[in-house]
Amino acid sequence: MMRERWPAQCLVDGEWVGKPELPVVNPSSLEEIAKVPDLGEAETEKAIAAAKRAFPAWAGLLAKERSTTLRRWHDLVVQHADELAQILTCEQGKPLSEARGEILYAASFLEFYAEEAKRIYGETIPSHTKDGRIVVIRQPAGVVAAITPWNFPAAMITRKVGPALAAGCTAIVKPAPETPLTAFAFAALGQEAGLPAGVLNIVTGNAHAIGKALCESPDVRVLSFTGSTAVGKLLMAQCAPTVKKLALELGGNAPFIVFDDADIDAAVAGAIASKFRNMGQTCVCANRIYVQDAIYDAFAEKLATEVAQLQVGDGLAEGITQGPLINEAAVAKVEEHIADAVAKGARILTGGTRHELGGTFYKPTVISDVTQSMKVAREETFGPLAPLFRFRGDEDVIAMANDTEFGLAAYFYARDIGRIWRVAEALEYGMVAINSGRLSTELAPFGGIKQSGIGREGSRHGIEEYTELKFMLMAGI
């Protein structure tokens, strides 16, 4: 059944609040599609207080009761997947088929953690005394603050809120200003599924004021953030006085390596899937493509041919595979990286200019003869630019791939099983995809090392971020 109306207000303590003030713009048409509330520190403190009040009762429910509510929420999301995809595409720009895929991916976290709620296990430990027993239990950490990005406005909410609520925590979510409508829609379905007032709160508005309130409040015990490393460091510093638990999924600079024994056609398809998903606006997309000497020219030709056929346009139109970039700053970053590379000797094989559609549409681009001295080797482009680096041997490419402060995701294509094990273990990344251009799933722990973050999301490990261990010694037995 289609809903007649989706909310465009904030959810605080079970009530939809706030006046329409901040515009939400469709990046394809550049038209305003809604206005949302501009809340600040005072309203955020009300949301925190609501979450704190709701926590004891929610945490006190049987795990099966929380599980049932999350499962109902999942079912409603799947039921309304087409409507939610429309909302997502209108405010974020990605093609409708990709948006629907994200909605179902987001739903998968609700399903998974509805099941995992019943599997938060403790342990017994052999005691150090004859009359003692040692028991360890896991308890919900408390109120959770989640700050989510615009590139995956549905999945990044459920990947945090799903495990938090399953564990017995309550939550305040601050979605990105570019994509608040998806957050409101998901919250509305959560309400319909039976989430009590205060268990889930959504606030939009002044990022500095909201972030300050969430970070400084002693009542917020966990902060989960997905976004840039620079902002992640700032949030860490702001959370230090209250010593919160932190779950940070930060920037990436993913290498994509093609060895000379790889299936070239499969590697080309994987590179496109990794690099051009969401117009290259993902933290795990291939940012540096390393190709071994012997197959470099053949791979470059095939990749450029395939990329040139990608269809750019309004994400709501049929057959479109590439939408607009989120804003003008995103386009400027792509242009900066291309200009720097070309000035230092790189060649454009396809694309390299803004699209005829205007606005923030950009042609999917492949450049060759890229070197480690270029900006694209050091900085995350976050756009539809595939730079091709050349390498000779395994040790050379491993050194180049690891030559970054980031360590989120890496990809490589090879067939030799010995090489596969050696390279996979040597790459300094939290996630490595072998012979695949995609690695995200609710079943596996998502996260990075080095300056790409702290903690993991997804899998059974994801729920541990929202629990605290309690050791109990029972003596005199």
Secondary structure as GFF3:
##gff-version 3
##sequence-region A 1 477
A	DSSP	beta_strand	10	12	.	.	.	ID=ss1
A	DSSP	beta_strand	15	17	.	.	.	ID=ss2
A	DSSP	beta_strand	22	25	.	.	.	ID=ss3
A	DSSP	beta_strand	32	36	.	.	.	ID=ss4
A	DSSP	alpha_helix	41	60	.	.	.	ID=ss5
A	DSSP	alpha_helix	63	79	.	.	.	ID=ss6
A	DSSP	alpha_helix	81	92	.	.	.	ID=ss7
A	DSSP	alpha_helix	96	116	.	.	.	ID=ss8
A	DSSP	three_ten_helix	117	119	.	.	.	ID=ss9
A	DSSP	beta_strand	123	125	.	.	.	ID=ss10
A	DSSP	beta_strand	133	140	.	.	.	ID=ss11
A	DSSP	beta_strand	143	147	.	.	.	ID=ss12
A	DSSP	alpha_helix	155	167	.	.	.	ID=ss13
A	DSSP	beta_strand	170	174	.	.	.	ID=ss14
A	DSSP	alpha_helix	180	193	.	.	.	ID=ss15
A	DSSP	beta_strand	200	202	.	.	.	ID=ss16
A	DSSP	alpha_helix	207	216	.	.	.	ID=ss17
A	DSSP	beta_strand	220	226	.	.	.	ID=ss18
A	DSSP	alpha_helix	229	239	.	.	.	ID=ss19
A	DSSP	three_ten_helix	240	242	.	.	.	ID=ss20
A	DSSP	beta_strand	245	249	.	.	.	ID=ss21
A	DSSP	beta_strand	254	258	.	.	.	ID=ss22
A	DSSP	alpha_helix	264	275	.	.	.	ID=ss23
A	DSSP	three_ten_helix	277	280	.	.	.	ID=ss24
A	DSSP	beta_strand	286	292	.	.	.	ID=ss25
A	DSSP	alpha_helix	293	307	.	.	.	ID=ss26
A	DSSP	alpha_helix	328	343	.	.	.	ID=ss27
A	DSSP	beta_strand	347	350	.	.	.	ID=ss28
A	DSSP	beta_strand	365	370	.	.	.	ID=ss29
A	DSSP	alpha_helix	375	378	.	.	.	ID=ss30
A	DSSP	beta_strand	385	391	.	.	.	ID=ss31
A	DSSP	alpha_helix	394	402	.	.	.	ID=ss32
A	DSSP	beta_strand	406	407	.	.	.	ID=ss33
A	DSSP	beta_strand	409	413	.	.	.	ID=ss34
A	DSSP	alpha_helix	417	426	.	.	.	ID=ss35
A	DSSP	beta_strand	431	434	.	.	.	ID=ss36
A	DSSP	beta_strand	449	450	.	.	.	ID=ss37
A	DSSP	beta_strand	453	454	.	.	.	ID=ss38
A	DSSP	alpha_helix	459	464	.	.	.	ID=ss39
A	DSSP	beta_strand	467	474	.	.	.	ID=ss40
###
